[in-house]
Amino acid sequence: MSFTFFQISALITAFVSFFLGISVYSRDRKSRINLFWLFISFSISMWSMGLFGVVFSEDRTNAWFWQHVLDVGGIMIPVLYFTFVLYLLKKEKEFLRTIVLSWIVGIILIVLSFTKLFKTDISSKFGLNYWIDPGKLYFLFPLIFTFFIALSTFVIIKIYYQTHDAILRRQLKWLLFAQVFGFGGGITNFFPQLFNLYPFGNYLVILYVVCISYAAIQHRLFNIRLIATEMLVFAVWVFLLVKVAFSKDQVDLIINGGLLILVFIAGGLLIRSVWKEVKQREKMEQMAKELERAYNVEKEARAKIQELDEAKTQFLMATQHHFRTPLTSMRGYIDLILTGTYGKISPKVKEAVLKLETSTIRLIRIVNELLDVSQFQLGKKVVSLEAGIRIEPILKEVLDELKFTAKSKGIYLKFERPENPLPPAMADVEKLKVALYNIIDNGIKYTNKGGITIRCRVLDNELEIMSKDTGIGITPEEKGGLFAGIFERGKEAKKVFTTGRGIGLYISGQIIKAHNGKVWVESEGRGKGSTFHIRLPLS
């Protein structure tokens, strides 16, 4: 097994980026700048590892897989870098809409990258084992890549000439140097697709990591002290890894491999030792500062807690709302692909897109659940009640949605219609639908034999809906907290359904409560099934 210099450069970039990202993030996990740098490093590592896999693979199947990895990592690099620059320069609020747009564009392009419109095939080019054959819309990738890098450069240069902070100016200068080497070299990977030229600049990408590392060490870009030690250790690891890869024979391989293991352990212990020393010093310095301002700690702490609580609330709500937009866009584009708007697709691609649609729908439901939980916990009004709502159509729609799930498990799902039409109730149609869906779906999840029966009846001025299943049942200990909070499922429940999140019933309970109704469960114990009761006031 032998490597070309092109392959080695890609492999080194992947490893160094990965370790540098972890190193930076581990120093201050609360810093959003460090977090975005971690994401950028992972994207660069993902792209570079994908590039290595494509040009190194000797069969088309492996190369095709690595091409997907390369595309996803490459698409996210300019988006994450743009976000990182704005947070570094404290301009994220000013460019909030542009940040959101960049993420939407990135996600759309990732979805597009799995279609023939983005890449039609991979083939041997320029002495490389495989390289992408671009599709009709591939040009969007270099266009978007160049746009966001150019926009990032514009913002950096603008702030560079506006600021009088010497440290910040040095940071920005090295950031620009990194862009010239890294993105300037990386963008030549578009040349084979656009101009039929060899991607000669890929060798320069590693200099991007070197420039950023130097800025971190000399100019406090990430406010860390261990970068120098860690980068030295990482460099030795990568050097020995390459040496193992180029071993001449089995004996040489064993020697180099053993040396790599020893140096890996020694390097880890060295980093750990330095990290403990630095932490201890920082702790002592922090204690001294705290003693100096002890008289004002309580006031500052209260203000900080309130500020963090508000920031958490705003961030949580904004993030979940922003999740909905790209997911809705993804759903729309998937529908367009499936209906043939972008042309006929093969059965294999259609199967993959259908799986993507299923995952997207599931993710939309999860995001909606999280948003509902947040709103309930923050005391927000979630339910808007209307009089004269017919319950049967809502039940029918929910049962139609869940019919396939029940059928795939080999259990029945039936609705025993009452003899007389049900009177209308006070309800919020969409939220009640969510509550009923969660409760009936819960019965399906934890029922392996038999099935679920839905019944309705009128009691005085209330409408009662009952969902009776033949599932695993509920113990008396579990009943009390089933709807009160995010439920911690028992061992038996986890065996039957391993991926439950424990929030569906909590949301249902809150929705029914907001309807001025009641919800509870009855069960004779483990293995004897359960009956969920919902009571809603009539109009």
N, C-alpha and C positions, 0 to 999 in steps of 0.2 A: 504493500500500500504506500503510495507516494502522493504528496500534495504539491500543487503549483503555488507560486507566490501569490496569485490572485486569491486562491482558496485560503491560504494562510492569513492574508490581510483581513479577509472577512471573518475568519474564526477568531483572530485576536481582538478585532473590534467588538465582536459579540461578547466575549468573556470580560474584557476590560469594562465595557459599558455596564454589563450586568453587575459586576462587583462594585463599581463606582457608585451606581445608583443605590445599592443596599447600604454602602458605607455612608453616603450623605444622609440618607433617610434615617438611619439608626442613630445619628447624633442628636436629631431633634424631630421626633415623630409628630409633634404638634404644629410644626411649620408647614404651611401650605406650599411655600416655595420649595422646600425639600421634598414634599410629596409629589409635586408636579415634576421635579427633577427625576425622582424615582420612576415616574411613568415614562418620561422621555427616554431615560436610560434603558428601561425595559423594551420600549418600542424600537430603539436603535439596535439593541441586542437581538430582538425578535427578527427585525428586518435583516440584520447581518447574518444571523444564524440561518434564516431562510435562504439568503443569497448563497451562503456556503453549501447548504443542502442541495440547491438547484444545480450549481456548477460542479458539485462533487458526485451527485447521484449517477449511478450507471444504468438505472432502469427508469422508465418514464413515470411509473406510478409514484415512486418516492419523490421524484423531481416535481411532479404535479402537486403533491402535498406540500412540499417546501415552498413552492411558488405561491400557494395560498397564504402560508405563514409570512412570506416576504411581503406580499401585497398588503395584508392587514397591518403589519408593523410599519411599513413605509407610508401608508395613508395617514396613520395616526401621528407620525413624527411632526409634520408642520403644524397640525392642530394643537398638539400638546406643547410644542415649543412656543407658539404664539400665546397660549394661555400662561405658560411659565413666565414669559417676558413681561406680560401685563401685571402679573402678581408680584414679580420682582420689583417693578417700577411703581407699584401701588396704583395702577391705572385700570384695575379690573372692573370697577364700577362704571367708569367712563366708557369702557368698551364692552359692557355686559352683553348687549344685543349682538355685537360682532362675535363674542366668544360663543354664545349660544348658536349663532348661525354656523360658525366654524365646526362645532361638534355635530350639528345636523348634517352639514355637507360631508363631514368625515364618515358618519354612519351610513349615509346614503351611498357613498362611494365604496365603502366596504361591502355593502349588500350587492352593489353593481359588480364588484370584483369577482363574484362567484358566477357570473354569467358570461356567455360567449361575446357579449357586447364589449366586455373589458379585455378578455384574452381568449383567443381562439384555440391556441395550442402552445406547446413548447417544443423547441427543436435545437439542434446543435449549431452553434455560431461562434466565430472568432476563436476556434480552438477550445471553447468551453463545452462541457458535456451537454448542457441544456440552457436555453434562454427563452424568454417569453415571446410568443407571436401575438402582437397586439390586436384587439378588436376595434370596431368602429368608434367606440366611445372612450378608448384608452387615453386619447389626448387630454381628457379631463383631469387625469391624474397629474401629469407634469404641469398643467395649467394651474390647478388648485395648489399644488406643492409650491410653485414659484410665487403665486399670489400671496400666500400666507407668510412665506419666508421674507418676501419683499416688504410686506406690511410690518412684520416684526422688525426688520432692519430700519424702516422709516421711523418707527416709534423709538427705537434705541438711539438713533442719530439725533432725533428731535430732543429727547431728554438729555443727551450728552451735552448739547450746546446750551441747554436751559439751566442745568444744575451747576452749583458751585461746590458741591460735595466732592472732594478730591478722591475719596475712596470709591464712591459710586462711579465717577468718571473712569477710574482704572478698571473697575468691574466691567463697565460697558465696552471699554476698548478691547478687553480680552474676549468678551462675548462676541464682538464683531469679528475679531481674528478667527475665533472658533467657527463662526458662520462661513467665512471665506473658505477655510480649509474643508470643513465638514460638509456643508451643504453644497459648496462649489464642487467638491469632488463627488459627492453623492449624486448630484443632478446629472452627471455624465452617464449614470446608469440608464438614463432615458435615451441616450444617443443611439444605441443600436436599434431601438424601436422607431425613432424619429428620423435619424440621418444615416442609419446603417454604418455607424462608427463604433470602434472598440471603446468600452467604458474605462478609459485610462485613468480617470480621476478617482476611482474607487480606493486607490491606495492612500489617498489623502484623508479619508474619513477618520482614520485613527488619530490624526493630528487634532481633530475636533475635540476628542476626549482629552488629549494632552493639554490643549489650551485651557479647557475648562478646569482641569485638575490644577494647573499652575495658578489660575485665578483664584481657586479655592484656597490654595496654600498661601499665596503671597498677598492676596487682597480681600480675604475674608468674605468671599462670595457666599458661602454657606455657613459662616461662623463656626467652623469646626477645626479641631487641632490634630486629629488623627489621620487626615487624608494622606500626609506624606508617608507615614509608616505603612498604612494600608496599601497605597499605590505601589510602594516598593515591594511589599509582599506579593501583591497580585501580579506584578510584572514578573517576579521570579517564578510564580506558579505557572503563568502562561508560557514563559520560556521553557520550563521543564516539560510542560505538556506537549509543546511542539517537538521538543527533543525526544520524547517518548514516541511521538507519531513518526519520527524519522529514524527510529532504531534500525540498525543494519541487520541484526539477527535476533534470535530468541534470547541469547545471553545478554546482549545489549539492551533489549527490551525489559528484561527482568531487573537489570541494574538501574536503568533510567526510571522504571516504574517504582522501584523501592525508594530511590532518591526523592521522587516526587511525593510519595506518601510521607516520608520523614520531614521534608521541607514543608509540606502542607500542615502537618501537626505542629511543627515548630513555629511556623508563621502564625497559625491560629493562636497559639499560646502567647506569642509576642504581642499580637494585637490586643488580646484579652488583658495582658499585664499593663500595657500602656493605657488602655481604656479605663481600667480600674484606677490607675494613678491620676489620670486627668479628672475622672469623676470625683475622686476624693478631694482634689484641689478645688474644683468648682464648688463642691459642697461646703468646704470651709469658707471660701469667699462669699458664698451665698449667706451663710450663717452670720458672717460679720456685717454684711449689708442689712440683714434683717434686724440685727441688734440696734443698728443706727436709726432705723425708722420704726421701731417697735410701737411707739406711741400712736402711729397713724395706721397700723396694720388693719385694725378692725374696720375702720371706715373704708379703706381701699378694698378690702376683701368683699365687703357688702356691695360696693359699686361694681366690682369686677364680676361677682356672681350674677348680679342683675344684667350686666352687659353681655356676659356669656350666655345667659338664659335667653335673652332676646335674640342674640346672634344665632343660637342653636335653632330657635323657633323659625326665624327668617330663612336660615339656610335649609332647614328640613323642608319647609313648605315650598320654597323656591326650587330646590333640587327635584322634589317629586313632581312638581308641575312641569319642570323642564324635561323630565323623563317622558312625560306623556306625549309631548310634541314629536320627538324623533320616533317614538314607538308607533304613533299614529301614522307618521310619514312612511315608516317601514311597512306597516300594514297596507297602506295605499299602494306603494310600489309593488309589493308582493301580488296584490290583486291585479294590478296592471300587467305584470309578467304572466300570471296564470291565465288571464283573459286574452293573451296574445297581442296586447297593445304594442309591445316591442318586438313582435315577430314570433314565429313558431318556435317552441322549445321542445327538446327531446324528452322522452319519458323519464330518463335518468335525472335530467335537470329538474323536471316537473316534480319528481318524487322528493328531491332535495329541497325545492322551494316550498312544497307542502309541509315538510318537516319544520322548515323555518317559520312558516305561518303559524303552525301549532305552538312552537316555542314563543313566538311573538305574542300570540293571544294569551298564553299562560303568563308571560311577563307583564302584559298590560293589566291582567287581573291582580297580580301581585302588587304592582305599583298602586293600583286603585285601593287595594286593601291597606297598604302602608299609609296612603294619604288619609284614608278614613280613620285609621288608628290615631294618626297624628292629630287630626281635627277633633276627634272625641276627647283625647287626652288634654288638648289645649282648651277645651271647653267651647269649641266653635260650633255654630249651628250647622248641622249637616242635613237634616231632614226637613222637607217642606210638605206639610200635610195638605191633602185636598179631599173634599167630601165627594161621595158618590163613586168611589173607585170599586170596580168589579174585581174580585179576587181570582175567579176561575181562569180568566185569560192569562193572568200573571203566572198562576200555577202551571197552566198548559205550556207556556213558553219555557219555564224553568225545566219541566219534565222533558220537553222535546230536546233541550240542550244536553240533558244528562242521560237520555235514553241509550245513546251509543256507549257511554262509559259503563253503564250497568250491563248492557248486553255483552260487552267485551269481557266482563268478569263472570259471565254465565249466571247472573242473578236477575230476578224480575224487578220491575219498577212500575207500579200500577197506581191508578187514581180511582178510588171508589166514589163516584159522583153522588151527591145527595139527591134524594127524590125531588125536592123542590129547589128552585134557583136560590142561590145564596144572596142575601141582601147586601147592598153596597157598604163599604167601610171607609173610615178615614185612613188615608195612606199616601205615602210617597212611592209612586210606582217603581222607579228605578232602584231606590234603596231597599224597598221591601223585596224586590226581586233578588237583590244581593243576599239579604238575610235568608230567604227561602232556599236559594241556591246553596249557600254554605251549609245549612242544616241538612238538607237532603243529600248533598254531596258527601257530607261527613258520614251519613248512614251507609252510603255506597262504599266509601273507603274502608270501613271497618266491618263489612259484611262479605263473607266469602261463600256462604251457602244460603239458599232461600232468597230473600229480597227485601224490598221496602214497599210499604203500603201507605198511601196518603189518604186521609179522610178529613172531612169538614163537617161542622155542625154549628148550630146557633144556640147560645145559652144566654137567656135574658137579653141584655144589650151588648153582647159580645159575640164575635165570630171566632171559633176555635179551629185551628188547623193542627192535625196530628200526623207525625211521621213515625211510623212503627217499623223497626227493622229487626232482622234475626241475626244481628251481628254479635260482637264480642261482649257486649254489655258494659255496664259501668258500676264500679264499686261505690258504696256509700261515701267513702272518703273523697272520691273524685267529684261527686255531684255538686258539693258546695261551691267549688271554685271554677266550675265549668264555664260560666258566662261572666264571671266577675273580673277576670284579667286574662292576659295572654297565658293560655293554659299549658302547663307542663304535662305532656302525655306520659302515661305509664309505660312500663316495659312491654306489656302485652300489645298495646296500641302501636308501639314502635315496630314490633315484629310484623304486624299485619300491614301497616303502611309506614314506610321508613322515612318519607320525605315531608311529612306534615309540618307546618310552621306553627301550629298552635294558636293562630290568631283569628281563624274563621268564625268560631263560635263566639269569641269575644265581640267581634264586629257585629254579628247577628244580634247578640244580646243588647248591645248599645242601640242598634237600629230599632229593635222592638220596643225598648224602653223609651226612645224618642217618639215612638208612635203612641205613647201612653198605654202600651200594652204590657203583657207578661209573657215570659218564656221560661220553661223549666223542663227537666227530663226525669223520667221514671224508668227504673230498671230493677229487676229482681236480683241482679248480681252478675258476676263474670260468667260469660257464655250463655246468657239468657236473653240477649237482645235489649233494645232500648226503645222508648217512646218519647219523642220530643213534642211538647205542647206549646203552641203559640196562640195567644188570645189578643184580639184587636177590637177596639171599640167600634161599634157600628155608627154610620153617619146619622 
